[in-house]
Amino acid sequence: MLNKLQERFESLTSREKIIVFIALLAALWSSWDNLFYQPISLKQNTLTQQLSNINSQLASQQQVEAQLENNSKSDPNAVNQAKLLELKTQYSSLQEQIMFGDKKFVPASLMAKALSDMLKQNQQLTLVKLDTLPTSTLLDAKQQHHPIYKHGLAITFTGNYTDTVNYLKALEALPWAIVWDSIDYQVKEYPVAEITIHVVTLSFEEGWLGV
């Protein structure tokens, strides 16, 4: 069957081959978008919204905390101290939300190993490279008393569509929350593509990823 299809393809003119190739790419993209990318994108949007909420809460809390600490220096009263203690308790709650939630963020030191180990389980995928991205904070570091750090990693590998989808589904099944900044899928020589995923995680330590 495959031989017959190959013979028919080889018998086509160059223009017809291009049309067939474009049609295959369109079908591949449609399948990727409808069956995998859109459902996963919804999950990623939820995680991104959680990050945004944490960011907003943290900015508000630390602004009030700084004000209370300044007030405490000139007017150390029980009300200010109580509010400051409440804010610090809320911050501890944010820490638990990030590190011990229903699906906690993967520890920065383990993220590279987790991604590469999952890749090795699929022998049809080939690791090209792992690159660390610059560490940043959720807020301006100068405004933060207790900064939350955002660690990023870019993993590039090659493989076909089916194996790529299986790999991404396996990542989704991990007990950790993995936030994808972007996924780049480039067909190099059909059906083999080169895929680059940018992922981020949060931590309370500035230390770098274990790559």
CNS distance restraints for C-alpha pairs under 8 A (distance, minus, plus):
assign (resid   1 and name CA) (resid   5 and name CA) 6.35 0.50 0.50
assign (resid   2 and name CA) (resid   6 and name CA) 6.09 0.50 0.50
assign (resid   3 and name CA) (resid   7 and name CA) 6.09 0.50 0.50
assign (resid   4 and name CA) (resid   8 and name CA) 6.16 0.50 0.50
assign (resid   5 and name CA) (resid   9 and name CA) 6.12 0.50 0.50
assign (resid   6 and name CA) (resid  10 and name CA) 6.12 0.50 0.50
assign (resid   7 and name CA) (resid  11 and name CA) 6.23 0.50 0.50
assign (resid   8 and name CA) (resid  12 and name CA) 6.70 0.50 0.50
assign (resid   9 and name CA) (resid  17 and name CA) 6.95 0.50 0.50
assign (resid  12 and name CA) (resid  16 and name CA) 5.72 0.50 0.50
assign (resid  12 and name CA) (resid  17 and name CA) 6.01 0.50 0.50
assign (resid  13 and name CA) (resid  17 and name CA) 6.17 0.50 0.50
assign (resid  14 and name CA) (resid  18 and name CA) 6.32 0.50 0.50
assign (resid  15 and name CA) (resid  19 and name CA) 6.39 0.50 0.50
assign (resid  16 and name CA) (resid  20 and name CA) 6.20 0.50 0.50
assign (resid  17 and name CA) (resid  21 and name CA) 6.07 0.50 0.50
assign (resid  18 and name CA) (resid  22 and name CA) 6.12 0.50 0.50
assign (resid  19 and name CA) (resid  23 and name CA) 6.16 0.50 0.50
assign (resid  20 and name CA) (resid  24 and name CA) 6.19 0.50 0.50
assign (resid  21 and name CA) (resid  25 and name CA) 6.27 0.50 0.50
assign (resid  22 and name CA) (resid  26 and name CA) 6.14 0.50 0.50
assign (resid  23 and name CA) (resid  27 and name CA) 6.16 0.50 0.50
assign (resid  24 and name CA) (resid  28 and name CA) 6.05 0.50 0.50
assign (resid  25 and name CA) (resid  29 and name CA) 6.10 0.50 0.50
assign (resid  26 and name CA) (resid  30 and name CA) 6.11 0.50 0.50
assign (resid  27 and name CA) (resid  31 and name CA) 6.14 0.50 0.50
assign (resid  28 and name CA) (resid  32 and name CA) 6.12 0.50 0.50
assign (resid  28 and name CA) (resid 161 and name CA) 7.89 0.50 0.50
assign (resid  29 and name CA) (resid  33 and name CA) 5.93 0.50 0.50
assign (resid  30 and name CA) (resid  34 and name CA) 6.00 0.50 0.50
assign (resid  31 and name CA) (resid  35 and name CA) 5.64 0.50 0.50
assign (resid  31 and name CA) (resid  36 and name CA) 7.54 0.50 0.50
assign (resid  32 and name CA) (resid  36 and name CA) 5.36 0.50 0.50
assign (resid  32 and name CA) (resid  37 and name CA) 5.86 0.50 0.50
assign (resid  33 and name CA) (resid  37 and name CA) 4.68 0.50 0.50
assign (resid  33 and name CA) (resid  38 and name CA) 5.66 0.50 0.50
assign (resid  34 and name CA) (resid  38 and name CA) 5.82 0.50 0.50
assign (resid  34 and name CA) (resid  39 and name CA) 7.72 0.50 0.50
assign (resid  35 and name CA) (resid  39 and name CA) 7.17 0.50 0.50
assign (resid  36 and name CA) (resid  40 and name CA) 6.12 0.50 0.50
assign (resid  36 and name CA) (resid 165 and name CA) 7.23 0.50 0.50
assign (resid  37 and name CA) (resid  41 and name CA) 5.70 0.50 0.50
assign (resid  38 and name CA) (resid  42 and name CA) 6.37 0.50 0.50
assign (resid  39 and name CA) (resid  43 and name CA) 6.80 0.50 0.50
assign (resid  40 and name CA) (resid  44 and name CA) 6.22 0.50 0.50
assign (resid  41 and name CA) (resid  45 and name CA) 6.00 0.50 0.50
assign (resid  42 and name CA) (resid  46 and name CA) 6.37 0.50 0.50
assign (resid  43 and name CA) (resid  47 and name CA) 6.49 0.50 0.50
assign (resid  44 and name CA) (resid  48 and name CA) 6.07 0.50 0.50
assign (resid  44 and name CA) (resid 179 and name CA) 6.19 0.50 0.50
assign (resid  44 and name CA) (resid 180 and name CA) 6.84 0.50 0.50
assign (resid  45 and name CA) (resid  49 and name CA) 6.03 0.50 0.50
assign (resid  46 and name CA) (resid  50 and name CA) 6.28 0.50 0.50
assign (resid  47 and name CA) (resid  51 and name CA) 6.34 0.50 0.50
assign (resid  47 and name CA) (resid 177 and name CA) 7.76 0.50 0.50
assign (resid  47 and name CA) (resid 179 and name CA) 6.64 0.50 0.50
assign (resid  48 and name CA) (resid  52 and name CA) 6.23 0.50 0.50
assign (resid  48 and name CA) (resid 179 and name CA) 7.17 0.50 0.50
assign (resid  49 and name CA) (resid  53 and name CA) 6.13 0.50 0.50
assign (resid  50 and name CA) (resid  54 and name CA) 6.17 0.50 0.50
assign (resid  51 and name CA) (resid  55 and name CA) 6.02 0.50 0.50
assign (resid  52 and name CA) (resid  56 and name CA) 6.18 0.50 0.50
assign (resid  53 and name CA) (resid  57 and name CA) 6.11 0.50 0.50
assign (resid  54 and name CA) (resid  58 and name CA) 5.95 0.50 0.50
assign (resid  54 and name CA) (resid  94 and name CA) 7.13 0.50 0.50
assign (resid  55 and name CA) (resid  59 and name CA) 6.16 0.50 0.50
assign (resid  55 and name CA) (resid 138 and name CA) 6.16 0.50 0.50
assign (resid  55 and name CA) (resid 139 and name CA) 7.12 0.50 0.50
assign (resid  56 and name CA) (resid  60 and name CA) 6.22 0.50 0.50
assign (resid  57 and name CA) (resid  61 and name CA) 6.02 0.50 0.50
assign (resid  58 and name CA) (resid  62 and name CA) 5.99 0.50 0.50
assign (resid  58 and name CA) (resid  91 and name CA) 7.42 0.50 0.50
assign (resid  59 and name CA) (resid  63 and name CA) 6.15 0.50 0.50
assign (resid  59 and name CA) (resid 139 and name CA) 7.11 0.50 0.50
assign (resid  60 and name CA) (resid  64 and name CA) 6.39 0.50 0.50
assign (resid  61 and name CA) (resid  65 and name CA) 5.95 0.50 0.50
assign (resid  61 and name CA) (resid  87 and name CA) 6.30 0.50 0.50
assign (resid  61 and name CA) (resid  91 and name CA) 7.81 0.50 0.50
assign (resid  62 and name CA) (resid  66 and name CA) 6.02 0.50 0.50
assign (resid  62 and name CA) (resid 143 and name CA) 7.53 0.50 0.50
assign (resid  62 and name CA) (resid 144 and name CA) 6.53 0.50 0.50
assign (resid  62 and name CA) (resid 145 and name CA) 6.98 0.50 0.50
assign (resid  63 and name CA) (resid  67 and name CA) 6.42 0.50 0.50
assign (resid  63 and name CA) (resid 143 and name CA) 7.82 0.50 0.50
assign (resid  64 and name CA) (resid  68 and name CA) 6.09 0.50 0.50
assign (resid  65 and name CA) (resid  69 and name CA) 6.09 0.50 0.50
assign (resid  65 and name CA) (resid  84 and name CA) 6.08 0.50 0.50
assign (resid  65 and name CA) (resid  87 and name CA) 6.84 0.50 0.50
assign (resid  66 and name CA) (resid  70 and name CA) 6.26 0.50 0.50
assign (resid  67 and name CA) (resid  71 and name CA) 6.20 0.50 0.50
assign (resid  68 and name CA) (resid  72 and name CA) 5.97 0.50 0.50
assign (resid  68 and name CA) (resid  80 and name CA) 6.04 0.50 0.50
assign (resid  68 and name CA) (resid  81 and name CA) 7.87 0.50 0.50
assign (resid  68 and name CA) (resid  83 and name CA) 7.76 0.50 0.50
assign (resid  68 and name CA) (resid  84 and name CA) 6.49 0.50 0.50
assign (resid  69 and name CA) (resid  73 and name CA) 6.52 0.50 0.50
assign (resid  69 and name CA) (resid  84 and name CA) 7.54 0.50 0.50
assign (resid  70 and name CA) (resid  74 and name CA) 7.04 0.50 0.50
assign (resid  71 and name CA) (resid  75 and name CA) 5.64 0.50 0.50
assign (resid  71 and name CA) (resid  76 and name CA) 7.03 0.50 0.50
assign (resid  71 and name CA) (resid  80 and name CA) 7.51 0.50 0.50
assign (resid  72 and name CA) (resid  76 and name CA) 4.13 0.50 0.50
assign (resid  72 and name CA) (resid  77 and name CA) 6.83 0.50 0.50
assign (resid  72 and name CA) (resid  80 and name CA) 6.48 0.50 0.50
assign (resid  72 and name CA) (resid  81 and name CA) 7.32 0.50 0.50
assign (resid  76 and name CA) (resid  80 and name CA) 6.97 0.50 0.50
assign (resid  76 and name CA) (resid  81 and name CA) 7.29 0.50 0.50
assign (resid  77 and name CA) (resid  81 and name CA) 6.42 0.50 0.50
assign (resid  78 and name CA) (resid  82 and name CA) 5.98 0.50 0.50
assign (resid  79 and name CA) (resid  83 and name CA) 6.26 0.50 0.50
assign (resid  80 and name CA) (resid  84 and name CA) 6.10 0.50 0.50
assign (resid  81 and name CA) (resid  85 and name CA) 6.13 0.50 0.50
assign (resid  82 and name CA) (resid  86 and name CA) 6.20 0.50 0.50
assign (resid  83 and name CA) (resid  87 and name CA) 6.26 0.50 0.50
assign (resid  84 and name CA) (resid  88 and name CA) 6.32 0.50 0.50
assign (resid  85 and name CA) (resid  89 and name CA) 6.21 0.50 0.50
assign (resid  86 and name CA) (resid  90 and name CA) 6.25 0.50 0.50
assign (resid  87 and name CA) (resid  91 and name CA) 6.19 0.50 0.50
assign (resid  88 and name CA) (resid  92 and name CA) 6.29 0.50 0.50
assign (resid  89 and name CA) (resid  93 and name CA) 6.37 0.50 0.50
assign (resid  90 and name CA) (resid  94 and name CA) 6.42 0.50 0.50
assign (resid  91 and name CA) (resid  95 and name CA) 6.39 0.50 0.50
assign (resid  92 and name CA) (resid  96 and name CA) 6.41 0.50 0.50
assign (resid  93 and name CA) (resid  97 and name CA) 6.20 0.50 0.50
assign (resid  94 and name CA) (resid  98 and name CA) 6.28 0.50 0.50
assign (resid  95 and name CA) (resid  99 and name CA) 6.05 0.50 0.50
assign (resid  95 and name CA) (resid 100 and name CA) 7.88 0.50 0.50
assign (resid  96 and name CA) (resid 100 and name CA) 4.97 0.50 0.50
assign (resid  96 and name CA) (resid 101 and name CA) 6.46 0.50 0.50
assign (resid  97 and name CA) (resid 101 and name CA) 4.73 0.50 0.50
assign (resid  97 and name CA) (resid 104 and name CA) 7.40 0.50 0.50
assign (resid  98 and name CA) (resid 104 and name CA) 5.71 0.50 0.50
assign (resid  98 and name CA) (resid 105 and name CA) 6.08 0.50 0.50
assign (resid  98 and name CA) (resid 202 and name CA) 7.35 0.50 0.50
assign (resid  98 and name CA) (resid 203 and name CA) 7.88 0.50 0.50
assign (resid  99 and name CA) (resid 104 and name CA) 4.98 0.50 0.50
assign (resid  99 and name CA) (resid 105 and name CA) 5.96 0.50 0.50
assign (resid  99 and name CA) (resid 203 and name CA) 7.87 0.50 0.50
assign (resid 100 and name CA) (resid 104 and name CA) 5.19 0.50 0.50
assign (resid 103 and name CA) (resid 175 and name CA) 6.02 0.50 0.50
assign (resid 103 and name CA) (resid 176 and name CA) 5.19 0.50 0.50
assign (resid 103 and name CA) (resid 177 and name CA) 5.37 0.50 0.50
assign (resid 104 and name CA) (resid 175 and name CA) 7.44 0.50 0.50
assign (resid 104 and name CA) (resid 176 and name CA) 5.13 0.50 0.50
assign (resid 104 and name CA) (resid 177 and name CA) 5.55 0.50 0.50
assign (resid 105 and name CA) (resid 176 and name CA) 5.28 0.50 0.50
assign (resid 105 and name CA) (resid 177 and name CA) 4.74 0.50 0.50
assign (resid 105 and name CA) (resid 178 and name CA) 6.58 0.50 0.50
assign (resid 105 and name CA) (resid 201 and name CA) 5.86 0.50 0.50
assign (resid 105 and name CA) (resid 202 and name CA) 6.33 0.50 0.50
assign (resid 105 and name CA) (resid 203 and name CA) 7.98 0.50 0.50
assign (resid 106 and name CA) (resid 110 and name CA) 6.86 0.50 0.50
assign (resid 106 and name CA) (resid 111 and name CA) 6.05 0.50 0.50
assign (resid 106 and name CA) (resid 176 and name CA) 5.07 0.50 0.50
assign (resid 106 and name CA) (resid 177 and name CA) 6.25 0.50 0.50
assign (resid 106 and name CA) (resid 178 and name CA) 6.81 0.50 0.50
assign (resid 106 and name CA) (resid 201 and name CA) 6.24 0.50 0.50
assign (resid 106 and name CA) (resid 202 and name CA) 7.73 0.50 0.50
assign (resid 107 and name CA) (resid 111 and name CA) 6.29 0.50 0.50
assign (resid 107 and name CA) (resid 201 and name CA) 7.27 0.50 0.50
assign (resid 107 and name CA) (resid 202 and name CA) 7.60 0.50 0.50
assign (resid 107 and name CA) (resid 203 and name CA) 6.93 0.50 0.50
assign (resid 108 and name CA) (resid 112 and name CA) 7.89 0.50 0.50
assign (resid 108 and name CA) (resid 151 and name CA) 6.54 0.50 0.50
assign (resid 108 and name CA) (resid 201 and name CA) 6.42 0.50 0.50
assign (resid 108 and name CA) (resid 202 and name CA) 7.22 0.50 0.50
assign (resid 108 and name CA) (resid 203 and name CA) 6.86 0.50 0.50
assign (resid 108 and name CA) (resid 208 and name CA) 6.92 0.50 0.50
assign (resid 108 and name CA) (resid 209 and name CA) 5.06 0.50 0.50
assign (resid 108 and name CA) (resid 210 and name CA) 7.17 0.50 0.50
assign (resid 109 and name CA) (resid 208 and name CA) 6.88 0.50 0.50
assign (resid 109 and name CA) (resid 209 and name CA) 4.56 0.50 0.50
assign (resid 109 and name CA) (resid 210 and name CA) 4.50 0.50 0.50
assign (resid 109 and name CA) (resid 211 and name CA) 7.95 0.50 0.50
assign (resid 110 and name CA) (resid 114 and name CA) 6.04 0.50 0.50
assign (resid 110 and name CA) (resid 209 and name CA) 7.14 0.50 0.50
assign (resid 110 and name CA) (resid 210 and name CA) 6.19 0.50 0.50
assign (resid 111 and name CA) (resid 115 and name CA) 6.20 0.50 0.50
assign (resid 111 and name CA) (resid 209 and name CA) 7.04 0.50 0.50
assign (resid 111 and name CA) (resid 210 and name CA) 7.33 0.50 0.50
assign (resid 112 and name CA) (resid 116 and name CA) 6.15 0.50 0.50
assign (resid 112 and name CA) (resid 130 and name CA) 7.66 0.50 0.50
assign (resid 112 and name CA) (resid 153 and name CA) 7.31 0.50 0.50
assign (resid 112 and name CA) (resid 209 and name CA) 6.83 0.50 0.50
assign (resid 112 and name CA) (resid 210 and name CA) 6.09 0.50 0.50
assign (resid 112 and name CA) (resid 211 and name CA) 5.48 0.50 0.50
assign (resid 113 and name CA) (resid 117 and name CA) 5.77 0.50 0.50
assign (resid 113 and name CA) (resid 210 and name CA) 7.16 0.50 0.50
assign (resid 113 and name CA) (resid 211 and name CA) 7.05 0.50 0.50
assign (resid 114 and name CA) (resid 118 and name CA) 6.15 0.50 0.50
assign (resid 115 and name CA) (resid 119 and name CA) 6.31 0.50 0.50
assign (resid 115 and name CA) (resid 155 and name CA) 7.83 0.50 0.50
assign (resid 115 and name CA) (resid 171 and name CA) 7.58 0.50 0.50
assign (resid 116 and name CA) (resid 120 and name CA) 6.28 0.50 0.50
assign (resid 116 and name CA) (resid 127 and name CA) 7.66 0.50 0.50
assign (resid 117 and name CA) (resid 121 and name CA) 6.65 0.50 0.50
assign (resid 118 and name CA) (resid 122 and name CA) 7.37 0.50 0.50
assign (resid 118 and name CA) (resid 167 and name CA) 7.17 0.50 0.50
assign (resid 118 and name CA) (resid 170 and name CA) 7.39 0.50 0.50
assign (resid 118 and name CA) (resid 171 and name CA) 7.40 0.50 0.50
assign (resid 119 and name CA) (resid 123 and name CA) 7.85 0.50 0.50
assign (resid 119 and name CA) (resid 125 and name CA) 6.65 0.50 0.50
assign (resid 119 and name CA) (resid 126 and name CA) 7.67 0.50 0.50
assign (resid 119 and name CA) (resid 127 and name CA) 7.31 0.50 0.50
assign (resid 119 and name CA) (resid 167 and name CA) 6.75 0.50 0.50
assign (resid 120 and name CA) (resid 125 and name CA) 7.49 0.50 0.50
assign (resid 120 and name CA) (resid 126 and name CA) 7.94 0.50 0.50
assign (resid 122 and name CA) (resid 163 and name CA) 7.37 0.50 0.50
assign (resid 122 and name CA) (resid 167 and name CA) 7.45 0.50 0.50
assign (resid 124 and name CA) (resid 159 and name CA) 6.22 0.50 0.50
assign (resid 124 and name CA) (resid 160 and name CA) 7.90 0.50 0.50
assign (resid 124 and name CA) (resid 163 and name CA) 6.82 0.50 0.50
assign (resid 125 and name CA) (resid 157 and name CA) 6.63 0.50 0.50
assign (resid 125 and name CA) (resid 158 and name CA) 5.64 0.50 0.50
assign (resid 125 and name CA) (resid 159 and name CA) 4.75 0.50 0.50
assign (resid 125 and name CA) (resid 160 and name CA) 7.76 0.50 0.50
assign (resid 125 and name CA) (resid 163 and name CA) 6.96 0.50 0.50
assign (resid 125 and name CA) (resid 164 and name CA) 7.56 0.50 0.50
assign (resid 126 and name CA) (resid 157 and name CA) 5.32 0.50 0.50
assign (resid 126 and name CA) (resid 158 and name CA) 5.20 0.50 0.50
assign (resid 126 and name CA) (resid 159 and name CA) 6.62 0.50 0.50
assign (resid 127 and name CA) (resid 155 and name CA) 7.85 0.50 0.50
assign (resid 127 and name CA) (resid 156 and name CA) 6.30 0.50 0.50
assign (resid 127 and name CA) (resid 157 and name CA) 4.32 0.50 0.50
assign (resid 127 and name CA) (resid 158 and name CA) 6.66 0.50 0.50
assign (resid 128 and name CA) (resid 155 and name CA) 7.79 0.50 0.50
assign (resid 128 and name CA) (resid 156 and name CA) 5.32 0.50 0.50
assign (resid 128 and name CA) (resid 157 and name CA) 4.82 0.50 0.50
assign (resid 128 and name CA) (resid 158 and name CA) 7.05 0.50 0.50
assign (resid 129 and name CA) (resid 155 and name CA) 6.03 0.50 0.50
assign (resid 129 and name CA) (resid 156 and name CA) 5.31 0.50 0.50
assign (resid 129 and name CA) (resid 157 and name CA) 6.99 0.50 0.50
assign (resid 130 and name CA) (resid 153 and name CA) 7.13 0.50 0.50
assign (resid 130 and name CA) (resid 154 and name CA) 5.79 0.50 0.50
assign (resid 130 and name CA) (resid 155 and name CA) 4.63 0.50 0.50
assign (resid 130 and name CA) (resid 156 and name CA) 6.44 0.50 0.50
assign (resid 130 and name CA) (resid 211 and name CA) 7.32 0.50 0.50
assign (resid 131 and name CA) (resid 153 and name CA) 5.78 0.50 0.50
assign (resid 131 and name CA) (resid 154 and name CA) 5.05 0.50 0.50
assign (resid 131 and name CA) (resid 155 and name CA) 6.46 0.50 0.50
assign (resid 131 and name CA) (resid 211 and name CA) 7.99 0.50 0.50
assign (resid 132 and name CA) (resid 152 and name CA) 6.14 0.50 0.50
assign (resid 132 and name CA) (resid 153 and name CA) 4.58 0.50 0.50
assign (resid 132 and name CA) (resid 154 and name CA) 6.31 0.50 0.50
assign (resid 132 and name CA) (resid 209 and name CA) 7.18 0.50 0.50
assign (resid 132 and name CA) (resid 211 and name CA) 7.53 0.50 0.50
assign (resid 133 and name CA) (resid 151 and name CA) 7.03 0.50 0.50
assign (resid 133 and name CA) (resid 152 and name CA) 4.83 0.50 0.50
assign (resid 133 and name CA) (resid 153 and name CA) 5.38 0.50 0.50
assign (resid 133 and name CA) (resid 154 and name CA) 7.08 0.50 0.50
assign (resid 134 and name CA) (resid 151 and name CA) 7.12 0.50 0.50
assign (resid 134 and name CA) (resid 152 and name CA) 6.77 0.50 0.50
assign (resid 135 and name CA) (resid 149 and name CA) 6.80 0.50 0.50
assign (resid 135 and name CA) (resid 150 and name CA) 5.83 0.50 0.50
assign (resid 135 and name CA) (resid 151 and name CA) 5.02 0.50 0.50
assign (resid 135 and name CA) (resid 152 and name CA) 6.75 0.50 0.50
assign (resid 135 and name CA) (resid 206 and name CA) 7.32 0.50 0.50
assign (resid 135 and name CA) (resid 208 and name CA) 7.53 0.50 0.50
assign (resid 136 and name CA) (resid 149 and name CA) 5.75 0.50 0.50
assign (resid 136 and name CA) (resid 150 and name CA) 5.23 0.50 0.50
assign (resid 136 and name CA) (resid 151 and name CA) 6.84 0.50 0.50
assign (resid 137 and name CA) (resid 141 and name CA) 6.29 0.50 0.50
assign (resid 137 and name CA) (resid 147 and name CA) 6.49 0.50 0.50
assign (resid 137 and name CA) (resid 148 and name CA) 5.69 0.50 0.50
assign (resid 137 and name CA) (resid 149 and name CA) 4.41 0.50 0.50
assign (resid 137 and name CA) (resid 150 and name CA) 5.50 0.50 0.50
assign (resid 138 and name CA) (resid 147 and name CA) 7.48 0.50 0.50
assign (resid 138 and name CA) (resid 148 and name CA) 6.01 0.50 0.50
assign (resid 138 and name CA) (resid 149 and name CA) 6.37 0.50 0.50
assign (resid 138 and name CA) (resid 150 and name CA) 6.58 0.50 0.50
assign (resid 139 and name CA) (resid 143 and name CA) 7.10 0.50 0.50
assign (resid 139 and name CA) (resid 144 and name CA) 6.94 0.50 0.50
assign (resid 139 and name CA) (resid 147 and name CA) 7.45 0.50 0.50
assign (resid 139 and name CA) (resid 148 and name CA) 7.87 0.50 0.50
assign (resid 140 and name CA) (resid 144 and name CA) 6.77 0.50 0.50
assign (resid 141 and name CA) (resid 147 and name CA) 6.45 0.50 0.50
assign (resid 146 and name CA) (resid 204 and name CA) 7.83 0.50 0.50
assign (resid 147 and name CA) (resid 204 and name CA) 6.64 0.50 0.50
assign (resid 148 and name CA) (resid 202 and name CA) 6.73 0.50 0.50
assign (resid 148 and name CA) (resid 203 and name CA) 5.89 0.50 0.50
assign (resid 148 and name CA) (resid 204 and name CA) 4.93 0.50 0.50
assign (resid 148 and name CA) (resid 205 and name CA) 7.45 0.50 0.50
assign (resid 149 and name CA) (resid 202 and name CA) 5.63 0.50 0.50
assign (resid 149 and name CA) (resid 203 and name CA) 5.32 0.50 0.50
assign (resid 149 and name CA) (resid 204 and name CA) 5.82 0.50 0.50
assign (resid 149 and name CA) (resid 205 and name CA) 6.51 0.50 0.50
assign (resid 149 and name CA) (resid 206 and name CA) 6.03 0.50 0.50
assign (resid 150 and name CA) (resid 200 and name CA) 6.52 0.50 0.50
assign (resid 150 and name CA) (resid 201 and name CA) 5.80 0.50 0.50
assign (resid 150 and name CA) (resid 202 and name CA) 4.73 0.50 0.50
assign (resid 150 and name CA) (resid 203 and name CA) 6.67 0.50 0.50
assign (resid 151 and name CA) (resid 200 and name CA) 5.42 0.50 0.50
assign (resid 151 and name CA) (resid 201 and name CA) 5.42 0.50 0.50
assign (resid 151 and name CA) (resid 202 and name CA) 6.24 0.50 0.50
assign (resid 151 and name CA) (resid 203 and name CA) 7.73 0.50 0.50
assign (resid 151 and name CA) (resid 208 and name CA) 7.29 0.50 0.50
assign (resid 151 and name CA) (resid 209 and name CA) 7.22 0.50 0.50
assign (resid 152 and name CA) (resid 198 and name CA) 6.99 0.50 0.50
assign (resid 152 and name CA) (resid 199 and name CA) 5.67 0.50 0.50
assign (resid 152 and name CA) (resid 200 and name CA) 4.30 0.50 0.50
assign (resid 152 and name CA) (resid 201 and name CA) 6.64 0.50 0.50
assign (resid 153 and name CA) (resid 198 and name CA) 5.74 0.50 0.50
assign (resid 153 and name CA) (resid 199 and name CA) 5.44 0.50 0.50
assign (resid 153 and name CA) (resid 200 and name CA) 6.38 0.50 0.50
assign (resid 154 and name CA) (resid 196 and name CA) 6.61 0.50 0.50
assign (resid 154 and name CA) (resid 197 and name CA) 5.56 0.50 0.50
assign (resid 154 and name CA) (resid 198 and name CA) 4.43 0.50 0.50
assign (resid 154 and name CA) (resid 199 and name CA) 6.44 0.50 0.50
assign (resid 155 and name CA) (resid 196 and name CA) 5.59 0.50 0.50
assign (resid 155 and name CA) (resid 197 and name CA) 5.42 0.50 0.50
assign (resid 155 and name CA) (resid 198 and name CA) 6.68 0.50 0.50
assign (resid 156 and name CA) (resid 194 and name CA) 7.02 0.50 0.50
assign (resid 156 and name CA) (resid 195 and name CA) 5.55 0.50 0.50
assign (resid 156 and name CA) (resid 196 and name CA) 4.26 0.50 0.50
assign (resid 156 and name CA) (resid 197 and name CA) 6.54 0.50 0.50
assign (resid 157 and name CA) (resid 194 and name CA) 5.80 0.50 0.50
assign (resid 157 and name CA) (resid 195 and name CA) 5.45 0.50 0.50
assign (resid 157 and name CA) (resid 196 and name CA) 6.62 0.50 0.50
assign (resid 158 and name CA) (resid 192 and name CA) 6.66 0.50 0.50
assign (resid 158 and name CA) (resid 193 and name CA) 5.54 0.50 0.50
assign (resid 158 and name CA) (resid 194 and name CA) 4.43 0.50 0.50
assign (resid 158 and name CA) (resid 195 and name CA) 6.02 0.50 0.50
assign (resid 159 and name CA) (resid 163 and name CA) 6.52 0.50 0.50
assign (resid 159 and name CA) (resid 164 and name CA) 6.41 0.50 0.50
assign (resid 159 and name CA) (resid 191 and name CA) 7.91 0.50 0.50
assign (resid 159 and name CA) (resid 192 and name CA) 5.13 0.50 0.50
assign (resid 159 and name CA) (resid 193 and name CA) 5.55 0.50 0.50
assign (resid 159 and name CA) (resid 194 and name CA) 6.72 0.50 0.50
assign (resid 159 and name CA) (resid 195 and name CA) 7.85 0.50 0.50
assign (resid 160 and name CA) (resid 164 and name CA) 6.15 0.50 0.50
assign (resid 160 and name CA) (resid 191 and name CA) 5.49 0.50 0.50
assign (resid 160 and name CA) (resid 192 and name CA) 4.71 0.50 0.50
assign (resid 160 and name CA) (resid 193 and name CA) 5.88 0.50 0.50
assign (resid 161 and name CA) (resid 165 and name CA) 6.23 0.50 0.50
assign (resid 161 and name CA) (resid 191 and name CA) 7.27 0.50 0.50
assign (resid 161 and name CA) (resid 192 and name CA) 7.63 0.50 0.50
assign (resid 161 and name CA) (resid 193 and name CA) 7.51 0.50 0.50
assign (resid 162 and name CA) (resid 166 and name CA) 6.27 0.50 0.50
assign (resid 163 and name CA) (resid 167 and name CA) 6.15 0.50 0.50
assign (resid 164 and name CA) (resid 168 and name CA) 6.27 0.50 0.50
assign (resid 165 and name CA) (resid 169 and name CA) 6.10 0.50 0.50
assign (resid 166 and name CA) (resid 170 and name CA) 6.15 0.50 0.50
assign (resid 167 and name CA) (resid 171 and name CA) 6.36 0.50 0.50
assign (resid 168 and name CA) (resid 172 and name CA) 6.30 0.50 0.50
assign (resid 169 and name CA) (resid 173 and name CA) 6.34 0.50 0.50
assign (resid 170 and name CA) (resid 174 and name CA) 6.69 0.50 0.50
assign (resid 171 and name CA) (resid 178 and name CA) 7.72 0.50 0.50
assign (resid 172 and name CA) (resid 177 and name CA) 7.83 0.50 0.50
assign (resid 172 and name CA) (resid 178 and name CA) 7.51 0.50 0.50
assign (resid 177 and name CA) (resid 201 and name CA) 7.94 0.50 0.50
assign (resid 178 and name CA) (resid 199 and name CA) 6.61 0.50 0.50
assign (resid 178 and name CA) (resid 200 and name CA) 6.74 0.50 0.50
assign (resid 178 and name CA) (resid 201 and name CA) 6.58 0.50 0.50
assign (resid 179 and name CA) (resid 199 and name CA) 5.47 0.50 0.50
assign (resid 179 and name CA) (resid 200 and name CA) 5.43 0.50 0.50
assign (resid 179 and name CA) (resid 201 and name CA) 6.64 0.50 0.50
assign (resid 180 and name CA) (resid 197 and name CA) 6.98 0.50 0.50
assign (resid 180 and name CA) (resid 198 and name CA) 5.68 0.50 0.50
assign (resid 180 and name CA) (resid 199 and name CA) 4.33 0.50 0.50
assign (resid 180 and name CA) (resid 200 and name CA) 6.43 0.50 0.50
assign (resid 181 and name CA) (resid 197 and name CA) 7.71 0.50 0.50
assign (resid 181 and name CA) (resid 198 and name CA) 5.27 0.50 0.50
assign (resid 181 and name CA) (resid 199 and name CA) 5.59 0.50 0.50
assign (resid 181 and name CA) (resid 200 and name CA) 6.98 0.50 0.50
assign (resid 182 and name CA) (resid 197 and name CA) 5.88 0.50 0.50
assign (resid 182 and name CA) (resid 198 and name CA) 5.25 0.50 0.50
assign (resid 182 and name CA) (resid 199 and name CA) 7.36 0.50 0.50
assign (resid 183 and name CA) (resid 195 and name CA) 7.17 0.50 0.50
assign (resid 183 and name CA) (resid 196 and name CA) 5.84 0.50 0.50
assign (resid 183 and name CA) (resid 197 and name CA) 4.58 0.50 0.50
assign (resid 183 and name CA) (resid 198 and name CA) 6.51 0.50 0.50
assign (resid 184 and name CA) (resid 195 and name CA) 5.54 0.50 0.50
assign (resid 184 and name CA) (resid 196 and name CA) 5.09 0.50 0.50
assign (resid 184 and name CA) (resid 197 and name CA) 6.42 0.50 0.50
assign (resid 185 and name CA) (resid 193 and name CA) 6.63 0.50 0.50
assign (resid 185 and name CA) (resid 194 and name CA) 6.06 0.50 0.50
assign (resid 185 and name CA) (resid 195 and name CA) 4.63 0.50 0.50
assign (resid 185 and name CA) (resid 196 and name CA) 6.75 0.50 0.50
assign (resid 186 and name CA) (resid 193 and name CA) 5.31 0.50 0.50
assign (resid 186 and name CA) (resid 194 and name CA) 5.24 0.50 0.50
assign (resid 186 and name CA) (resid 195 and name CA) 6.29 0.50 0.50
assign (resid 187 and name CA) (resid 191 and name CA) 7.04 0.50 0.50
assign (resid 187 and name CA) (resid 192 and name CA) 6.09 0.50 0.50
assign (resid 187 and name CA) (resid 193 and name CA) 3.95 0.50 0.50
assign (resid 187 and name CA) (resid 194 and name CA) 6.29 0.50 0.50
assign (resid 188 and name CA) (resid 192 and name CA) 6.06 0.50 0.50
assign (resid 188 and name CA) (resid 193 and name CA) 5.05 0.50 0.50
assign (resid 188 and name CA) (resid 194 and name CA) 6.55 0.50 0.50
assign (resid 189 and name CA) (resid 193 and name CA) 6.72 0.50 0.50
